[in-house]
């Protein structure tokens, strides 16, 4: 009988079961078990040298005075527990001392090199909806973001231990980001389809105009400038003097930009561009005009000119033209002016419909910008904040007990010559 202090001059290596569920904010526990397989507890009473009477647990069971601090792990706990076990084969107890080494991963390296870039790339998804559709780079930006996330996912796969038990926290975040970017690509395609619609291919439903032009812009704090059609280029004043005095006529049709539509352009054009309104105040063909000079065409000439025309224009066959007092040239001029006015109206209506579709696409972009911003913020916070080590404020004991942690390098002075 006697007391033996055993200090094995060896380095022990142990394989631990790694739990990567919260990688890189994970915490691992490795177990080292020391005991005798040759002698039972009656022959060898195995105890820790720092064990106190009446207790089989030593809080700090490992001497950390000569421990070199790791650049990847912090030592949180190293308790030692003395166990007595009875097996079915024997009546004697068998003793062992189990060391539970709890380590916490240092996250600065992974935060700076993986997590922050991934979060930055995820937030770039929001900028896809801020990019104008006319730029033609919305889908390109989304696909570039998706490829970048795939590259980061390959880096994570090489870093973490291969396991199929759980998906690591960082892997969950990357998968969430890739799903978000994939959805943004689909939404961007839909927005571009709406942006480039035209009245020749699509007709805007009343509920679409009500929801996306009147209701949603107010909720999204969007203001649309008043769309006004420039009629200055097409407006002119016709000053015609007659023997009885002056008559001023307008050749423009009314348009109200605030209302967003023409105010009876066809009826207005009929009233203001009719031959009677233009030739109002003119005498018969026997008279003279102070602008065009004396009349050279008689009534017979007018009838002959119209009768010689095999297929007069539809406008000239209207009752207004058939009974007009104007010359045939004035009839043709009125017809051309009306045609130009109606053609301009059609172009304006087509342009306005296209602008409405573009505005609907802009509203969709703004709507999805807020939705994806909220989704990125909530998803990032919901996934990253699951890690329990973020709320662990325990101080590593290796900094407390290690003598090498507080040592500083003393530089020797250069030798004097």
VMD Tcl script that draws the C-alpha trace (Angstrom):
set ca {
  {0.00 0.00 0.00}
  {1.10 3.56 -0.72}
  {0.44 6.84 -2.52}
  {1.64 7.27 -6.10}
  {1.52 10.53 -8.08}
  {1.31 9.69 -11.78}
  {2.52 12.26 -14.32}
  {2.52 10.55 -17.69}
  {5.10 12.09 -20.07}
  {2.91 11.78 -23.12}
  {0.67 13.77 -25.41}
  {-2.81 12.32 -25.69}
  {-4.94 12.73 -28.79}
  {-8.65 12.19 -28.65}
  {-11.34 12.24 -31.31}
  {-14.40 14.27 -30.40}
  {-17.86 14.24 -31.87}
  {-18.22 17.68 -33.45}
  {-21.61 19.35 -33.45}
  {-21.71 21.84 -36.34}
  {-25.31 22.97 -35.88}
  {-24.30 26.51 -34.87}
  {-21.08 26.76 -36.88}
  {-19.18 29.13 -36.68}
  {-20.78 30.11 -33.36}
  {-20.40 26.63 -31.96}
  {-19.24 25.18 -28.68}
  {-17.64 21.74 -28.45}
  {-17.03 19.37 -25.54}
  {-14.32 16.74 -25.69}
  {-14.08 13.93 -23.13}
  {-10.89 12.26 -21.86}
  {-11.37 9.22 -19.63}
  {-8.54 7.75 -17.54}
  {-8.88 4.46 -15.66}
  {-7.35 1.02 -15.05}
  {-8.54 -2.00 -16.94}
  {-6.22 -4.32 -15.04}
  {-6.96 -3.52 -11.41}
  {-10.31 -2.90 -9.84}
  {-11.21 -0.24 -7.34}
  {-10.24 -2.36 -4.33}
  {-6.67 -2.60 -5.57}
  {-6.19 0.89 -7.11}
  {-8.07 3.85 -5.65}
  {-7.78 6.42 -8.44}
  {-8.29 10.01 -7.29}
  {-7.48 13.50 -8.57}
  {-4.68 15.19 -6.67}
  {-6.81 18.34 -6.16}
  {-9.89 16.45 -5.08}
  {-11.38 17.60 -1.81}
  {-12.79 15.19 0.78}
  {-16.47 14.49 0.30}
  {-16.50 15.67 -3.34}
  {-15.67 13.80 -6.50}
  {-15.63 16.89 -8.78}
  {-12.69 19.20 -9.42}
  {-13.69 22.42 -11.13}
  {-10.32 23.01 -12.81}
  {-8.97 19.55 -13.34}
  {-6.18 20.46 -15.79}
  {-3.08 22.48 -15.06}
  {-3.24 25.40 -17.51}
  {-0.18 27.25 -16.28}
  {1.89 26.07 -19.23}
  {-0.93 26.07 -21.73}
  {-0.34 27.90 -25.00}
  {-3.48 29.74 -25.99}
  {-5.14 28.60 -29.19}
  {-5.87 31.05 -32.00}
  {-9.12 29.24 -32.83}
  {-10.57 28.03 -29.52}
  {-11.22 29.41 -26.04}
  {-11.14 27.02 -23.08}
  {-14.24 27.55 -20.97}
  {-14.30 24.58 -18.57}
  {-12.03 21.63 -17.73}
  {-13.76 19.82 -14.84}
  {-12.59 16.42 -13.64}
  {-15.10 13.90 -12.27}
  {-14.27 10.68 -10.36}
  {-16.65 7.85 -11.25}
  {-17.25 4.40 -9.74}
  {-18.79 1.90 -12.10}
  {-20.01 -1.64 -11.54}
  {-20.12 -4.05 -14.42}
  {-22.14 -7.25 -14.77}
  {-19.06 -9.40 -14.96}
  {-17.59 -8.46 -11.62}
  {-18.59 -7.42 -8.13}
  {-15.69 -5.02 -7.67}
  {-16.03 -1.37 -8.60}
  {-13.90 0.09 -11.35}
  {-12.75 3.67 -10.99}
  {-12.04 6.30 -13.65}
  {-11.47 10.04 -13.87}
  {-13.25 11.81 -16.72}
  {-12.12 15.24 -17.99}
  {-14.71 17.29 -19.84}
  {-12.98 19.96 -21.91}
  {-15.46 22.60 -23.11}
  {-14.21 24.86 -25.91}
  {-15.78 27.80 -27.69}
  {-14.78 28.76 -31.21}
  {-13.35 32.21 -31.83}
  {-15.61 33.78 -34.43}
  {-13.63 36.83 -35.54}
  {-12.04 35.08 -38.51}
  {-15.33 33.65 -39.80}
  {-17.25 36.85 -39.10}
  {-14.88 39.03 -41.11}
  {-14.18 36.64 -43.97}
  {-17.50 34.83 -44.45}
  {-20.46 36.21 -42.51}
  {-20.08 39.93 -43.27}
  {-19.46 39.36 -47.03}
  {-22.47 37.04 -47.17}
  {-24.66 39.60 -45.43}
  {-23.41 42.31 -47.79}
  {-24.19 40.19 -50.84}
  {-27.64 39.40 -49.45}
  {-28.41 43.09 -49.01}
  {-27.39 43.67 -52.63}
  {-30.53 41.77 -53.55}
  {-32.55 44.78 -52.42}
  {-30.70 47.04 -54.87}
  {-32.00 44.92 -57.74}
  {-35.40 46.52 -57.29}
  {-33.91 50.02 -57.07}
  {-32.18 49.65 -60.43}
  {-34.30 51.15 -63.26}
  {-35.85 48.68 -65.66}
  {-34.63 50.65 -68.68}
  {-31.02 49.97 -67.69}
  {-31.29 46.34 -68.78}
  {-29.05 45.12 -65.96}
  {-31.57 43.94 -63.37}
  {-31.40 40.23 -64.21}
  {-27.63 40.43 -64.69}
  {-27.18 41.85 -61.20}
  {-29.40 39.17 -59.65}
  {-27.55 36.33 -61.38}
  {-24.17 37.79 -60.34}
  {-25.34 37.86 -56.72}
  {-26.53 34.25 -56.98}
  {-23.17 33.11 -58.36}
  {-21.31 34.92 -55.57}
  {-23.41 33.15 -52.95}
  {-22.65 29.79 -54.59}
  {-18.94 30.55 -54.33}
  {-19.25 31.32 -50.62}
  {-21.26 28.16 -50.11}
  {-18.44 26.11 -51.64}
  {-15.99 27.75 -49.22}
  {-18.19 26.85 -46.26}
  {-18.44 23.24 -47.43}
  {-14.64 22.99 -47.43}
  {-14.34 24.48 -43.92}
  {-16.95 22.61 -41.92}
  {-16.64 18.88 -41.11}
  {-18.58 16.67 -43.51}
  {-21.74 15.53 -41.77}
  {-25.31 14.80 -42.73}
  {-26.82 15.06 -39.26}
  {-27.51 18.78 -39.19}
  {-27.16 21.79 -41.46}
  {-24.76 24.38 -40.01}
  {-26.02 27.83 -39.14}
  {-23.95 29.51 -41.82}
  {-25.18 27.00 -44.38}
  {-28.77 27.82 -43.43}
  {-28.10 31.49 -43.97}
  {-26.50 30.91 -47.37}
  {-29.40 28.71 -48.46}
  {-31.84 31.37 -47.30}
  {-29.93 34.03 -49.24}
  {-29.83 31.91 -52.41}
  {-33.56 31.23 -52.20}
  {-34.17 34.94 -51.72}
  {-32.03 35.82 -54.76}
  {-33.76 33.15 -56.87}
  {-37.14 34.60 -55.96}
  {-35.87 38.09 -56.78}
  {-34.86 36.90 -60.26}
  {-38.37 35.56 -60.88}
  {-39.93 38.77 -59.58}
  {-37.57 40.86 -61.73}
  {-38.64 38.98 -64.85}
  {-42.28 39.71 -64.02}
  {-41.52 43.40 -63.42}
  {-39.67 43.66 -66.74}
  {-42.60 42.00 -68.49}
  {-44.93 44.63 -67.05}
  {-42.51 47.45 -67.85}
  {-42.34 46.73 -71.58}
  {-46.06 46.19 -72.18}
  {-47.87 48.23 -74.81}
  {-51.54 48.87 -75.68}
  {-51.14 46.70 -78.79}
  {-50.47 43.58 -76.69}
  {-52.05 44.17 -73.27}
  {-55.03 46.01 -71.91}
  {-54.82 47.38 -68.38}
  {-57.65 46.14 -66.19}
  {-59.50 48.72 -64.08}
  {-58.46 47.04 -60.81}
  {-54.81 47.16 -61.87}
  {-55.07 50.89 -62.49}
  {-56.88 51.43 -59.22}
  {-54.50 49.36 -57.08}
  {-51.13 50.11 -58.67}
  {-51.68 53.70 -59.80}
  {-53.95 55.17 -57.13}
  {-53.74 53.11 -53.91}
  {-50.26 51.58 -53.61}
  {-48.28 54.71 -54.58}
  {-49.83 56.57 -51.65}
  {-49.00 53.73 -49.26}
  {-45.43 53.51 -50.59}
  {-44.97 57.30 -50.45}
  {-44.56 57.64 -54.20}
  {-45.45 60.77 -56.13}
  {-46.00 60.67 -59.85}
  {-45.38 63.90 -61.77}
  {-48.32 65.23 -63.70}
  {-48.11 63.85 -67.22}
  {-48.78 66.62 -69.72}
  {-48.84 66.46 -73.46}
  {-46.96 69.25 -75.15}
  {-49.28 70.81 -77.64}
  {-47.23 73.90 -78.27}
  {-45.64 72.40 -81.32}
  {-49.01 71.51 -82.78}
  {-50.95 74.61 -81.73}
  {-51.19 77.65 -83.91}
  {-53.49 80.58 -84.39}
  {-55.08 81.13 -87.73}
  {-55.75 84.81 -88.32}
  {-58.04 85.27 -91.25}
  {-59.28 88.60 -92.37}
  {-62.45 88.97 -94.29}
  {-64.13 91.91 -95.89}
  {-66.27 92.22 -92.80}
  {-63.39 92.12 -90.25}
  {-61.12 89.61 -88.38}
  {-61.83 86.10 -87.17}
  {-59.40 84.25 -84.89}
  {-59.56 80.44 -84.85}
  {-57.73 77.87 -82.70}
  {-56.48 74.65 -84.24}
  {-55.63 72.85 -81.06}
  {-57.72 70.39 -79.10}
  {-58.04 70.57 -75.33}
  {-56.00 68.30 -73.07}
  {-56.01 68.11 -69.31}
  {-52.81 66.63 -67.97}
  {-54.13 66.34 -64.42}
  {-57.08 64.20 -65.48}
  {-54.83 62.09 -67.64}
  {-57.11 61.97 -70.68}
  {-58.28 64.02 -73.60}
  {-61.42 66.05 -73.09}
  {-63.59 64.87 -75.97}
  {-60.90 65.37 -78.63}
  {-62.99 64.01 -81.45}
  {-65.96 66.24 -80.77}
  {-63.68 69.20 -80.22}
  {-61.91 68.54 -83.48}
  {-65.25 68.33 -85.29}
  {-66.35 71.64 -83.85}
  {-63.12 73.55 -84.31}
  {-61.81 71.96 -87.49}
  {-65.01 71.82 -89.52}
  {-64.99 73.63 -92.83}
  {-67.74 75.96 -91.66}
  {-65.71 77.04 -88.64}
  {-62.64 77.68 -90.74}
  {-64.48 79.42 -93.55}
  {-66.84 81.21 -91.20}
  {-66.96 84.86 -92.06}
  {-65.76 84.32 -95.61}
  {-67.95 85.49 -98.45}
  {-69.03 83.35 -101.33}
  {-66.58 82.31 -104.00}
  {-67.22 85.55 -105.78}
  {-65.66 87.51 -102.94}
  {-62.05 87.93 -101.95}
  {-59.79 87.05 -99.04}
  {-57.27 89.57 -97.77}
  {-54.77 86.76 -97.10}
  {-55.09 84.58 -100.21}
  {-56.16 87.31 -102.58}
  {-59.16 87.30 -104.88}
  {-61.04 84.10 -105.47}
  {-60.15 82.34 -108.67}
  {-62.49 79.41 -108.31}
  {-66.16 79.62 -109.01}
  {-68.94 77.44 -107.80}
  {-69.01 75.59 -111.11}
  {-65.31 74.92 -110.84}
  {-65.86 73.50 -107.35}
  {-68.59 71.17 -108.52}
  {-66.49 70.06 -111.48}
  {-63.42 69.45 -109.31}
  {-65.35 67.37 -106.84}
  {-67.18 65.44 -109.55}
  {-63.94 64.63 -111.36}
  {-62.54 63.03 -108.24}
  {-63.31 59.33 -108.54}
  {-62.85 58.41 -104.91}
  {-63.00 61.49 -102.70}
  {-61.81 61.05 -99.16}
  {-64.42 60.05 -96.58}
  {-64.07 63.40 -94.89}
  {-64.95 65.19 -98.14}
  {-68.09 63.10 -98.59}
  {-69.53 64.21 -95.27}
  {-72.46 66.61 -95.35}
  {-70.33 69.27 -93.74}
  {-67.96 69.24 -96.70}
  {-70.55 68.73 -99.40}
  {-72.42 71.88 -98.46}
  {-69.38 73.93 -97.46}
  {-68.60 77.27 -98.95}
  {-64.82 76.59 -98.91}
  {-62.70 75.73 -101.94}
  {-61.55 72.11 -102.48}
  {-58.03 72.94 -101.34}
  {-59.45 74.12 -98.06}
  {-61.41 70.86 -97.80}
  {-58.22 68.86 -98.22}
  {-56.41 71.05 -95.74}
  {-59.14 70.52 -93.16}
  {-59.01 66.79 -93.74}
  {-55.24 66.71 -93.28}
  {-55.43 68.81 -90.15}
  {-58.06 66.52 -88.68}
  {-56.03 63.46 -89.63}
  {-52.94 64.92 -87.96}
  {-54.97 65.77 -84.86}
  {-56.47 62.29 -84.57}
  {-53.14 60.62 -85.29}
  {-51.49 62.76 -82.63}
  {-54.25 61.81 -80.20}
  {-53.71 58.10 -80.93}
  {-49.97 58.46 -80.37}
  {-50.60 60.33 -77.16}
  {-53.03 57.68 -75.91}
  {-50.56 54.93 -76.78}
  {-47.72 56.78 -75.05}
  {-49.85 57.35 -71.97}
  {-50.76 53.65 -71.73}
  {-47.08 52.72 -72.03}
  {-46.21 55.23 -69.31}
  {-48.93 53.74 -67.11}
  {-47.43 50.26 -67.51}
  {-43.99 51.65 -66.70}
  {-45.39 53.31 -63.61}
  {-47.03 50.02 -62.55}
  {-43.63 48.33 -62.92}
  {-42.05 51.10 -60.85}
  {-44.66 50.60 -58.12}
  {-43.97 46.84 -58.16}
  {-40.25 47.52 -57.84}
  {-40.82 49.80 -54.85}
  {-43.21 47.29 -53.25}
  {-40.77 44.39 -53.58}
  {-37.91 46.61 -52.45}
  {-39.62 47.06 -49.07}
  {-40.69 43.41 -48.92}
  {-37.21 42.07 -49.64}
  {-35.60 44.58 -47.28}
  {-37.85 43.36 -44.49}
  {-37.24 39.72 -45.48}
  {-33.44 40.14 -45.48}
  {-33.44 41.89 -42.10}
  {-35.81 39.43 -40.44}
  {-34.16 36.38 -42.00}
  {-30.65 37.48 -41.11}
  {-31.59 38.28 -37.53}
  {-33.70 35.15 -37.16}
  {-30.94 32.81 -38.35}
  {-27.79 34.40 -36.92}
  {-29.31 35.17 -33.51}
  {-30.13 31.49 -32.97}
  {-26.53 30.81 -31.90}
  {-26.38 30.35 -28.10}
  {-22.76 31.49 -27.91}
  {-23.85 35.03 -28.77}
  {-25.45 35.21 -25.33}
  {-22.60 33.44 -23.52}
  {-20.55 35.96 -21.53}
  {-18.27 33.48 -19.76}
  {-14.63 34.48 -19.61}
  {-12.21 31.85 -20.95}
  {-10.19 30.24 -18.16}
  {-7.10 29.80 -20.29}
  {-6.54 33.57 -20.16}
  {-6.85 33.42 -16.40}
  {-4.58 30.50 -15.57}
  {-2.10 30.44 -18.42}
  {1.24 32.04 -17.59}
  {1.98 32.49 -21.28}
  {-1.15 34.58 -21.77}
  {0.24 37.47 -19.74}
  {3.85 37.24 -20.80}
  {5.22 39.87 -23.10}
  {8.14 39.61 -25.45}
  {11.18 41.36 -24.06}
  {13.45 42.64 -26.76}
  {17.12 42.61 -25.97}
  {19.01 45.79 -26.68}
  {21.36 45.65 -29.63}
  {24.95 44.87 -28.75}
  {27.13 47.89 -28.31}
  {30.15 48.13 -30.50}
}
mol new
graphics top color blue
foreach p $ca { graphics top sphere $p radius 0.5 }
foreach p [lrange $ca 0 end-1] q [lrange $ca 1 end] { graphics top cylinder $p $q radius 0.2 }
display resetview
